[in-house]
Amino acid sequence: MHLLKIFLAWVINDYWNIFLKVITGSADKTIKIFDVLSGFKQLTTLKAAAPVDSLETIYNLTLAGCGDGNVLCFDNDHGNSIYG
């Protein structure tokens, strides 16, 4: 659960592994990834330095635009920061 208002949510359908993920970004400076098929079990929490204002997911990568002007890139499968 996010501590502050959720600004965005993104639904990912992975056709090869047949599972769904919901990815959310929030003013609490986190991006959270949930597995839909397991009853919205939280898979990981990614940390940002500022509130997340925008979110885009491409395959297994999530790009987050933050309130401090930075763009972050995360690997959804492992929860690693790739850029930013």
Backbone hydrogen bonds, N-H to C=O, Kabsch-Sander energy under -0.5 kcal/mol:
donor,donor_aa,acceptor,acceptor_aa,energy
7,F,5,K,-0.5
7,F,25,G,-1.6
8,L,25,G,-1.5
10,W,23,I,-2.4
12,I,21,K,-3.5
14,D,12,I,-0.6
14,D,19,F,-2.2
15,Y,13,N,-1.0
18,I,14,D,-1.7
19,F,14,D,-0.9
21,K,12,I,-2.4
22,V,34,F,-2.3
23,I,10,W,-3.4
24,T,32,K,-2.6
25,G,8,L,-1.6
26,S,30,T,-1.7
27,A,5,K,-1.8
29,K,26,S,-1.1
31,I,46,L,-2.5
32,K,24,T,-2.0
33,I,44,T,-2.3
34,F,22,V,-2.9
35,D,41,K,-2.7
36,V,20,L,-2.0
36,V,34,F,-0.6
37,L,20,L,-0.5
39,G,36,V,-1.7
40,F,35,D,-1.3
41,K,35,D,-1.1
43,L,33,I,-3.3
44,T,33,I,-1.2
46,L,31,I,-3.6
48,A,29,K,-2.7
52,V,26,S,-2.3
53,D,51,P,-0.6
53,D,65,G,-2.8
54,S,65,G,-1.8
56,E,63,L,-2.4
58,I,61,L,-2.7
61,L,58,I,-2.4
62,T,74,F,-2.3
63,L,56,E,-3.5
64,A,72,L,-2.6
65,G,54,S,-2.0
66,C,64,A,-0.5
66,C,70,N,-2.7
67,G,51,P,-2.7
69,G,66,C,-2.0
72,L,64,A,-2.7
73,C,83,Y,-2.5
74,F,62,T,-2.5
75,D,80,N,-2.7
76,N,60,N,-3.6
76,N,74,F,-0.7
77,D,60,N,-0.5
79,G,75,D,-2.3
80,N,75,D,-0.6
82,I,73,C,-3.2
82,I,80,N,-0.5
83,Y,73,C,-1.6
